[in-house]
Amino acid sequence: MSFEQNVLVGEKPQTVNENSMQELCRIADDMELAERLVNMKMAMEITTLSRRTLLDMEERGEFPERVQVTPGRTAWLLSEIVSWINNIPRRSNYDVCDAPTSPSEALILKVARARRQIGTGKYRFLG
């Protein structure tokens, strides 16, 4: 039985003493809690935003600031990006608009023309 199998079934491994096992568990816990750095490409993938949008939002203070990793490299903290995503309002004012009480005459004419064109076979994918 391997070391991993011994740990999974709760048996004490024969080759590793108690202190080193505790040290390994502590290191594993520290690794799980360690902060991750995210570069521009990963931030774009995580947020589905473009490079320009991320930079503009960061400049306006609407997105987390990057940290200086080395003199030539900056990155975001993953926890800050996740927190930003979790705090996006679920509903925004962009999708709120008043529905017209009745369609305009121009819209009625456009719909009628589209129906005629579909009926004559001009647009084979519609209808």
Number of C-alpha atoms within 10 A of each C-alpha: 6 8 13 11 11 13 12 10 8 9 11 14 16 9 7 10 10 12 9 10 14 11 11 12 12 11 12 12 11 11 10 9 9 9 12 11 16 18 14 16 10 14 20 16 10 14 13 10 12 14 13 10 12 19 16 13 14 14 12 9 10 12 18 18 17 17 12 11 11 8 6 6 10 15 18 21 17 18 14 15 18 12 11 14 13 10 9 9 8 6 8 8 7 6 7 8 7 6 7 7 6 6 9 9 8 9 10 10 11 11 11 12 12 14 15 13 15 15 13 9 12 11 13 10 7 11 10
